[in-house]
Amino acid sequence: MALASCNPHDLPNPQEDASTFTEISSTIIGAEGAAEISAYDPQTKKLFVVTNTGVTKIDILDLTNPAAPVPAGSIDISPFGGGVNSVDVSNGKLAAAVEGFVKTDNGKVVVFKTSDLAVVKQITVGALPDMVKYTYDGKYILTANEGEPNSDYTVDPVGSISIIRVFQDYAVTTVDFTSFAGQEAALKLKGFRRFGPNASFAQDVEPEYVTISENSRTAWVTLQENNAIAEVNIPARTITKIMPLGFKDFNLQKNAIDPSDRDGGILQNKWPVKGMYLPDAIAVVEKWGTPYLFTANEGDSRDYPPFYSEEKRVKEITMDAAAFPNAAVLRTDANIGRLKITNSMGDTDKDGDYDVLYSFGSRSFSVWNGNTGQPLFDSENELEDKCIATGAGYYDDSRSDDKGVEPEGVTLGYVGNKIIAFVGMERSNAVAIYNVNNPAQPSFIKLLPTGVGPEGLLFIPASQSPSGKSLLVVSSEVDGTVKIYQTN
């Protein structure tokens, strides 16, 4: 059974209980922009942490004692490119995803030895590699190359996926989505988005995050701005399908949200709005012959003012009178007037007003069938419910008009005899822990407080942990902290 962030052959500690996870250490890496993504090397017991705070580098912590991490130097990334976005480790090798000195140029993967930090190889990949991932067998490295446009939207590289063959001198194949252009109409009917100004199909696709199957033969990649997941045949080095994710109905009580930061409190209700899932992180667990894909449905927009932005507030647009007979009431700040929506869709009859409202993100995590893209589970409004009920500032009402708790990270691991999911919420400064032994029926366990703006979640299984107990490492980019949690 494969897990999202550890080797599928790792054996769990049967005595562990995920409900006992507690914080054992907190380390400040730097100012805002530090502590984005981390990776752990069990051979050297080093934790490698992405830092972009003016100087782009990978900070290193010695985790020999996870309760007291020790700074162990850093790797200067400035000679290699304009910024480091992601790291992963396999067999004593650290792979770093480095964007070009110009963001729209091709980036690279730089491979280092974890023992002495010597450079092993530099491999050219697509533009803006945003996530890097080794396969479990160590034979391949994959990158999701987001290919974002420049700040004035005059240069828009294609989004792509690079597949690197480690044992063939790091030979690389970079594939894009040109061949799917003929499927655009059918994909859009299922919720796929293509809307960038003057962008071709391949330019518009923006790969975000990668997860790998147990047998190291299949990858799934979130296409965040496009509201879809791509499937990749790794040995064949081809993209095999795009699976659009559709939309969430916030007009159902089970999906009730607070869409306003100016309504006098945290007031959840149902509203005539649909949510675009737009997932960031993705993780997979395979059970009963089915790959179950877990997504953190952050929501993201293309916002490049003054040249292009898809963001509008409901009160700024004209609503169709037949679709919204109570539009005047809805448009007030206390209702949905403040809610951010996209202007890229919603005018279904092309008459200049909006017949459907689409907001960013679903304020939830979801589970999908990795073979078909069929939705199997959504946490509905439970993440926000739990944050509100817990109190102590877990729910930030100032973000109600803009993606709520904003689930961004998700990772999986075996704790005791159960599969556990960890879901990071960027705007609630918290991680939700779920029992997902039945992946289609997750069960809430508890919340953990984190640093400000949790960005990266890393599960270290008991068999690889220096303490012999499972660890959760949470890196938070706003306050630059790395917090480590351990089972009791």
BAFI-546401 format. One record per residue (C-alpha): residue number from 1; x, y, z; residue in one letter. Coordinates in nm, 3 decimals. Layout:
# BAFI-546401
NUM:X:Y:Z:A .
...
# end
This chain:
# BAFI-546401
1:0.000:0.000:0.000:M .
2:0.158:0.327:-0.111:A .
3:0.168:0.637:0.100:L .
4:0.202:0.989:-0.026:A .
5:0.518:1.098:0.150:S .
6:0.707:0.783:0.242:C .
7:0.833:0.464:0.086:N .
8:0.543:0.216:0.045:P .
9:0.756:-0.061:0.193:H .
10:0.809:0.118:0.526:D .
11:0.656:-0.069:0.817:L .
12:0.449:0.128:1.069:P .
13:0.486:0.113:1.446:N .
14:0.169:-0.073:1.554:P .
15:0.174:0.092:1.898:Q .
16:0.124:0.445:1.763:E .
17:-0.195:0.648:1.783:D .
18:-0.242:0.950:1.557:A .
19:-0.456:1.125:1.818:S .
20:-0.142:1.168:2.031:T .
21:0.048:1.387:1.785:F .
22:0.188:1.686:1.976:T .
23:0.445:1.953:1.899:E .
24:0.795:1.866:2.018:I .
25:1.001:2.145:1.860:S .
26:0.977:2.476:1.675:S .
27:1.266:2.630:1.481:T .
28:1.272:2.974:1.321:I .
29:1.443:2.949:0.983:I .
30:1.406:3.310:0.873:G .
31:1.166:3.592:0.789:A .
32:0.863:3.571:0.561:E .
33:0.939:3.351:0.261:G .
34:1.148:3.107:0.461:A .
35:1.039:2.754:0.550:A .
36:0.827:2.677:0.243:E .
37:0.886:2.309:0.159:I .
38:1.100:2.047:0.333:S .
39:1.248:1.704:0.262:A .
40:1.414:1.454:0.497:Y .
41:1.711:1.226:0.435:D .
42:1.710:0.923:0.668:P .
43:2.072:0.840:0.581:Q .
44:2.214:1.163:0.725:T .
45:1.916:1.260:0.946:K .
46:1.913:1.599:0.773:K .
47:1.606:1.808:0.701:L .
48:1.635:2.030:0.392:F .
49:1.411:2.339:0.394:V .
50:1.340:2.573:0.101:V .
51:1.403:2.940:0.184:T .
52:1.342:3.240:-0.042:N .
53:1.400:3.557:0.160:T .
54:1.602:3.776:-0.071:G .
55:1.877:3.514:-0.071:V .
56:1.752:3.188:-0.217:T .
57:1.887:2.884:-0.037:K .
58:1.812:2.547:0.117:I .
59:1.853:2.555:0.494:D .
60:1.962:2.235:0.668:I .
61:1.860:2.110:1.011:L .
62:2.016:1.812:1.188:D .
63:1.723:1.604:1.317:L .
64:1.925:1.351:1.515:T .
65:1.711:1.469:1.805:N .
66:1.382:1.590:1.651:P .
67:1.293:1.759:1.979:A .
68:1.597:1.984:1.941:A .
69:1.690:2.040:1.573:P .
70:2.036:2.185:1.516:V .
71:2.116:2.423:1.227:P .
72:2.364:2.248:0.996:A .
73:2.441:2.502:0.728:G .
74:2.271:2.575:0.397:S .
75:2.303:2.538:0.021:I .
76:2.329:2.863:-0.176:D .
77:2.097:2.831:-0.477:I .
78:2.166:3.175:-0.625:S .
79:2.430:3.043:-0.872:P .
80:2.175:2.805:-1.023:F .
81:1.866:3.018:-1.081:G .
82:1.618:3.273:-0.958:G .
83:1.460:3.074:-0.676:G .
84:1.415:2.727:-0.532:V .
85:1.057:2.602:-0.515:N .
86:1.068:2.240:-0.400:S .
87:1.296:1.962:-0.277:V .
88:1.285:1.583:-0.248:D .
89:1.529:1.312:-0.135:V .
90:1.603:0.958:-0.250:S .
91:1.901:0.728:-0.188:N .
92:2.122:1.001:-0.045:G .
93:2.048:1.247:-0.326:K .
94:1.865:1.577:-0.286:L .
95:1.676:1.708:-0.590:A .
96:1.591:2.079:-0.594:A .
97:1.348:2.246:-0.836:A .
98:1.503:2.579:-0.937:V .
99:1.333:2.836:-1.157:E .
100:1.524:3.029:-1.421:G .
101:1.691:3.363:-1.352:F .
102:1.402:3.491:-1.562:V .
103:1.086:3.320:-1.438:K .
104:0.951:3.246:-1.785:T .
105:1.274:3.078:-1.901:D .
106:1.338:2.707:-1.855:N .
107:1.429:2.603:-1.502:G .
108:1.639:2.315:-1.380:K .
109:1.665:2.035:-1.131:V .
110:1.989:2.044:-0.936:V .
111:2.089:1.718:-0.766:V .
112:2.316:1.725:-0.460:F .
113:2.469:1.455:-0.241:K .
114:2.310:1.475:0.101:T .
115:2.639:1.370:0.266:S .
116:2.870:1.650:0.148:D .
117:2.631:1.868:-0.060:L .
118:2.840:1.819:-0.374:A .
119:2.658:1.887:-0.700:V .
120:2.581:1.565:-0.885:V .
121:2.396:1.698:-1.189:K .
122:2.208:1.995:-1.331:Q .
123:1.915:1.906:-1.558:I .
124:1.719:2.154:-1.769:T .
125:1.341:2.123:-1.730:V .
126:1.040:2.336:-1.827:G .
127:0.958:2.688:-1.715:A .
128:0.899:2.747:-1.342:L .
129:0.939:2.396:-1.194:P .
130:0.711:2.429:-0.894:D .
131:0.731:2.079:-0.749:M .
132:0.987:1.797:-0.768:V .
133:0.926:1.434:-0.676:K .
134:1.126:1.110:-0.687:Y .
135:0.951:0.786:-0.769:T .
136:0.958:0.533:-0.485:Y .
137:1.204:0.310:-0.670:D .
138:1.439:0.606:-0.717:G .
139:1.455:0.558:-1.094:K .
140:1.282:0.880:-1.195:Y .
141:1.251:1.242:-1.091:I .
142:0.939:1.435:-1.199:L .
143:0.877:1.806:-1.199:T .
144:0.555:2.000:-1.242:A .
145:0.657:2.301:-1.451:N .
146:0.392:2.564:-1.391:E .
147:0.489:2.793:-1.678:G .
148:0.334:3.108:-1.528:E .
149:0.332:3.424:-1.743:P .
150:0.545:3.725:-1.666:N .
151:0.405:4.015:-1.463:S .
152:0.252:4.200:-1.760:D .
153:0.129:3.881:-1.930:Y .
154:0.331:3.941:-2.247:T .
155:0.528:3.614:-2.215:V .
156:0.342:3.294:-2.128:D .
157:0.547:2.971:-2.152:P .
158:0.377:2.636:-2.189:V .
159:0.305:2.436:-1.876:G .
160:0.482:2.101:-1.879:S .
161:0.597:1.794:-1.690:I .
162:0.960:1.680:-1.695:S .
163:1.050:1.313:-1.646:I .
164:1.414:1.247:-1.559:I .
165:1.571:0.899:-1.582:R .
166:1.810:0.892:-1.288:V .
167:2.014:0.588:-1.392:F .
168:2.050:0.698:-1.754:Q .
169:2.273:0.993:-1.662:D .
170:1.964:1.199:-1.574:Y .
171:1.828:1.203:-1.929:A .
172:1.519:1.422:-1.937:V .
173:1.197:1.425:-2.139:T .
174:0.972:1.729:-2.104:T .
175:0.614:1.686:-2.224:V .
176:0.339:1.946:-2.258:D .
177:-0.035:1.940:-2.324:F .
178:-0.047:2.038:-2.692:T .
179:-0.198:1.703:-2.793:S .
180:-0.505:1.766:-2.574:F .
181:-0.612:2.085:-2.752:A .
182:-0.862:1.892:-2.964:G .
183:-1.038:1.775:-2.645:Q .
184:-1.090:2.124:-2.509:E .
185:-1.465:2.148:-2.569:A .
186:-1.533:1.811:-2.406:A .
187:-1.305:1.892:-2.113:L .
188:-1.474:2.228:-2.052:K .
189:-1.813:2.060:-2.029:L .
190:-1.675:1.869:-1.728:K .
191:-1.530:2.175:-1.555:G .
192:-1.190:2.229:-1.716:F .
193:-1.084:2.594:-1.749:R .
194:-0.883:2.761:-2.027:R .
195:-0.899:3.138:-2.009:F .
196:-0.556:3.306:-2.010:G .
197:-0.541:3.604:-2.249:P .
198:-0.406:3.504:-2.591:N .
199:-0.288:3.170:-2.452:A .
200:-0.285:2.848:-2.649:S .
201:-0.414:2.535:-2.479:F .
202:-0.060:2.428:-2.384:A .
203:0.030:2.775:-2.256:Q .
204:-0.281:2.792:-2.042:D .
205:-0.222:2.465:-1.855:V .
206:-0.033:2.520:-1.528:E .
207:0.090:2.199:-1.352:P .
208:0.125:2.248:-0.977:E .
209:0.192:1.936:-0.767:Y .
210:0.289:1.570:-0.820:V .
211:0.212:1.242:-0.648:T .
212:0.340:0.896:-0.746:I .
213:0.187:0.546:-0.749:S .
214:0.320:0.259:-0.538:E .
215:0.473:0.085:-0.837:N .
216:0.643:0.406:-0.957:S .
217:0.473:0.380:-1.296:R .
218:0.199:0.643:-1.270:T .
219:0.197:1.005:-1.160:A .
220:-0.093:1.237:-1.100:W .
221:-0.038:1.612:-1.136:V .
222:-0.274:1.887:-1.027:T .
223:-0.347:2.151:-1.291:L .
224:-0.457:2.408:-1.038:Q .
225:-0.575:2.707:-1.239:E .
226:-0.738:2.468:-1.485:N .
227:-0.942:2.280:-1.220:N .
228:-0.817:1.938:-1.326:A .
229:-0.576:1.651:-1.261:I .
230:-0.346:1.501:-1.525:A .
231:-0.237:1.136:-1.533:E .
232:0.116:1.050:-1.648:V .
233:0.261:0.718:-1.766:N .
234:0.612:0.750:-1.623:I .
235:0.804:0.476:-1.814:P .
236:0.640:0.583:-2.141:A .
237:0.702:0.949:-2.054:R .
238:0.359:1.054:-2.176:T .
239:0.056:1.237:-2.038:I .
240:-0.231:0.993:-2.072:T .
241:-0.539:1.190:-1.967:K .
242:-0.682:1.506:-1.815:I .
243:-0.955:1.465:-1.554:M .
244:-1.164:1.782:-1.495:P .
245:-1.300:1.816:-1.141:L .
246:-1.628:2.000:-1.185:G .
247:-1.770:2.236:-0.923:F .
248:-1.900:2.238:-0.567:K .
249:-2.247:2.367:-0.483:D .
250:-2.244:2.614:-0.194:F .
251:-2.624:2.631:-0.214:N .
252:-2.645:2.308:-0.013:L .
253:-2.658:2.327:0.366:Q .
254:-2.382:2.066:0.403:K .
255:-2.152:2.302:0.208:N .
256:-2.256:2.620:0.394:A .
257:-1.992:2.895:0.404:I .
258:-1.941:3.243:0.543:D .
259:-1.877:3.451:0.228:P .
260:-1.831:3.790:0.397:S .
261:-1.570:3.955:0.615:D .
262:-1.815:4.237:0.689:R .
263:-2.122:4.060:0.824:D .
264:-2.053:4.107:1.194:G .
265:-1.924:3.759:1.268:G .
266:-1.877:3.404:1.142:I .
267:-2.211:3.330:0.980:L .
268:-2.233:3.013:0.772:Q .
269:-2.521:2.975:0.530:N .
270:-2.595:2.831:0.189:K .
271:-2.555:3.066:-0.107:W .
272:-2.619:3.050:-0.486:P .
273:-2.250:3.014:-0.567:V .
274:-2.036:2.733:-0.703:K .
275:-1.681:2.662:-0.590:G .
276:-1.401:2.571:-0.830:M .
277:-1.186:2.306:-0.659:Y .
278:-0.855:2.434:-0.807:L .
279:-0.641:2.194:-0.598:P .
280:-0.285:2.262:-0.488:D .
281:-0.131:1.958:-0.314:A .
282:-0.223:1.601:-0.406:I .
283:-0.147:1.265:-0.243:A .
284:-0.238:0.906:-0.331:V .
285:-0.311:0.588:-0.142:V .
286:-0.391:0.263:-0.322:E .
287:-0.639:0.023:-0.167:K .
288:-0.863:-0.251:-0.301:W .
289:-0.700:-0.204:-0.641:G .
290:-0.801:0.161:-0.667:T .
291:-0.580:0.469:-0.644:P .
292:-0.749:0.724:-0.418:Y .
293:-0.634:1.079:-0.487:L .
294:-0.652:1.328:-0.201:F .
295:-0.652:1.696:-0.299:T .
296:-0.626:2.014:-0.091:A .
297:-0.863:2.247:-0.274:N .
298:-0.694:2.580:-0.212:E .
299:-0.826:2.776:-0.506:G .
300:-0.600:3.012:-0.698:D .
301:-0.659:3.294:-0.941:S .
302:-0.470:3.459:-1.224:R .
303:-0.414:3.804:-1.086:D .
304:-0.163:4.022:-1.274:Y .
305:-0.294:4.377:-1.231:P .
306:-0.317:4.608:-1.410:P .
307:-0.260:4.390:-1.717:F .
308:-0.496:4.103:-1.638:Y .
309:-0.699:3.976:-1.345:S .
310:-0.987:3.733:-1.331:E .
311:-1.085:3.844:-0.978:E .
312:-1.408:4.033:-0.920:K .
313:-1.630:4.081:-0.618:R .
314:-1.995:3.989:-0.660:V .
315:-2.105:4.350:-0.602:K .
316:-1.887:4.460:-0.896:E .
317:-2.064:4.250:-1.160:I .
318:-2.409:4.250:-1.319:T .
319:-2.621:3.951:-1.220:M .
320:-2.885:3.801:-1.448:D .
321:-3.229:3.900:-1.321:A .
322:-3.386:3.563:-1.394:A .
323:-3.107:3.362:-1.231:A .
324:-3.082:3.597:-0.932:F .
325:-3.420:3.765:-0.868:P .
326:-3.291:3.885:-0.528:N .
327:-2.966:4.022:-0.671:A .
328:-2.993:4.354:-0.486:A .
329:-2.997:4.173:-0.152:V .
330:-2.723:3.929:-0.247:L .
331:-2.490:4.211:-0.359:R .
332:-2.469:4.368:-0.012:T .
333:-2.147:4.336:0.186:D .
334:-2.322:4.140:0.460:A .
335:-2.430:3.872:0.211:N .
336:-2.213:3.775:-0.088:I .
337:-2.124:4.119:-0.224:G .
338:-1.769:4.089:-0.091:R .
339:-1.709:3.733:-0.217:L .
340:-1.436:3.702:-0.479:K .
341:-1.542:3.525:-0.799:I .
342:-1.395:3.473:-1.144:T .
343:-1.488:3.685:-1.443:N .
344:-1.360:3.412:-1.676:S .
345:-1.687:3.217:-1.672:M .
346:-2.047:3.244:-1.559:G .
347:-2.206:3.436:-1.848:D .
348:-2.350:3.121:-1.998:T .
349:-2.571:3.291:-2.259:D .
350:-2.309:3.554:-2.354:K .
351:-2.542:3.850:-2.293:D .
352:-2.309:4.047:-2.066:G .
353:-2.442:3.947:-1.725:D .
354:-2.363:3.656:-1.494:Y .
355:-2.595:3.355:-1.484:D .
356:-2.370:3.149:-1.253:V .
357:-2.119:3.264:-0.990:L .
358:-1.792:3.069:-0.951:Y .
359:-1.570:3.133:-0.647:S .
360:-1.210:3.025:-0.587:F .
361:-1.151:2.697:-0.405:G .
362:-1.392:2.468:-0.224:S .
363:-1.276:2.524:0.137:R .
364:-1.236:2.147:0.166:S .
365:-1.026:1.846:0.078:F .
366:-1.156:1.582:-0.161:S .
367:-1.093:1.222:-0.261:V .
368:-1.112:1.115:-0.627:W .
369:-1.084:0.787:-0.814:N .
370:-0.741:0.807:-0.976:G .
371:-0.848:0.592:-1.270:N .
372:-1.160:0.785:-1.366:T .
373:-1.155:1.118:-1.183:G .
374:-1.489:1.031:-1.021:Q .
375:-1.547:1.221:-0.693:P .
376:-1.561:0.982:-0.398:L .
377:-1.560:1.217:-0.099:F .
378:-1.557:1.584:-0.007:D .
379:-1.513:1.721:0.344:S .
380:-1.797:1.967:0.273:E .
381:-1.772:2.240:0.539:N .
382:-1.615:2.024:0.811:E .
383:-1.272:2.190:0.804:L .
384:-1.426:2.529:0.869:E .
385:-1.671:2.385:1.123:D .
386:-1.385:2.232:1.323:K .
387:-1.180:2.551:1.314:C .
388:-1.478:2.761:1.424:I .
389:-1.573:2.518:1.701:A .
390:-1.217:2.497:1.833:T .
391:-1.200:2.874:1.879:G .
392:-0.871:3.038:1.980:A .
393:-0.855:3.221:1.648:G .
394:-0.844:2.914:1.425:Y .
395:-1.095:3.066:1.184:Y .
396:-0.987:3.401:1.039:D .
397:-1.306:3.586:0.950:D .
398:-1.108:3.840:0.749:S .
399:-1.059:3.562:0.491:R .
400:-1.426:3.468:0.462:S .
401:-1.461:3.657:0.135:D .
402:-1.153:3.488:-0.011:D .
403:-1.124:3.107:0.016:K .
404:-1.191:3.074:0.389:G .
405:-0.950:2.839:0.568:V .
406:-0.772:2.779:0.235:E .
407:-0.663:2.412:0.244:P .
408:-0.326:2.399:0.068:E .
409:-0.125:2.097:0.179:G .
410:-0.209:1.730:0.215:V .
411:0.006:1.427:0.292:T .
412:-0.057:1.069:0.400:L .
413:0.118:0.821:0.626:G .
414:0.076:0.499:0.821:Y .
415:0.040:0.565:1.196:V .
416:-0.019:0.252:1.400:G .
417:-0.250:0.032:1.198:N .
418:-0.427:0.321:1.025:K .
419:-0.373:0.537:0.718:I .
420:-0.372:0.898:0.829:I .
421:-0.426:1.213:0.626:A .
422:-0.285:1.550:0.729:F .
423:-0.449:1.858:0.574:V .
424:-0.279:2.197:0.612:G .
425:-0.494:2.513:0.616:M .
426:-0.292:2.818:0.519:E .
427:-0.529:3.081:0.661:R .
428:-0.615:2.897:0.983:S .
429:-0.257:2.816:1.082:N .
430:-0.360:2.459:1.152:A .
431:-0.338:2.099:1.032:V .
432:-0.639:1.870:1.045:A .
433:-0.571:1.500:1.109:I .
434:-0.804:1.236:0.960:Y .
435:-0.830:0.858:0.979:N .
436:-0.855:0.749:0.614:V .
437:-0.828:0.373:0.656:N .
438:-1.137:0.374:0.438:N .
439:-1.017:0.637:0.189:P .
440:-1.370:0.714:0.071:A .
441:-1.490:0.783:0.427:Q .
442:-1.234:0.999:0.613:P .
443:-1.297:1.048:0.984:S .
444:-1.179:1.359:1.171:F .
445:-0.937:1.307:1.462:I .
446:-0.802:1.646:1.575:K .
447:-0.651:1.985:1.486:L .
448:-0.288:2.082:1.540:L .
449:-0.186:2.449:1.566:P .
450:0.101:2.542:1.332:T .
451:0.315:2.840:1.245:G .
452:0.170:3.123:1.039:V .
453:0.087:3.020:0.683:G .
454:0.161:2.646:0.678:P .
455:0.294:2.569:0.330:E .
456:0.469:2.231:0.341:G .
457:0.363:1.909:0.513:L .
458:0.610:1.623:0.544:L .
459:0.536:1.287:0.707:F .
460:0.836:1.088:0.833:I .
461:0.736:0.727:0.912:P .
462:0.848:0.560:1.233:A .
463:1.086:0.331:1.044:S .
464:1.280:0.633:0.909:Q .
465:1.242:0.863:1.208:S .
466:1.546:0.931:1.431:P .
467:1.323:0.886:1.735:S .
468:1.158:0.566:1.614:G .
469:0.822:0.744:1.624:K .
470:0.626:0.895:1.338:S .
471:0.692:1.265:1.279:L .
472:0.497:1.538:1.104:L .
473:0.705:1.833:0.985:V .
474:0.517:2.154:0.904:V .
475:0.698:2.444:0.741:S .
476:0.522:2.782:0.752:S .
477:0.634:3.054:0.513:E .
478:0.482:3.363:0.679:V .
479:0.667:3.336:1.011:D .
480:0.949:3.117:0.876:G .
481:0.908:2.837:1.130:T .
482:0.953:2.462:1.110:V .
483:0.746:2.275:1.367:K .
484:0.784:1.904:1.437:I .
485:0.509:1.689:1.586:Y .
486:0.547:1.337:1.722:Q .
487:0.320:1.062:1.846:T .
488:0.323:0.998:2.219:N .
# end
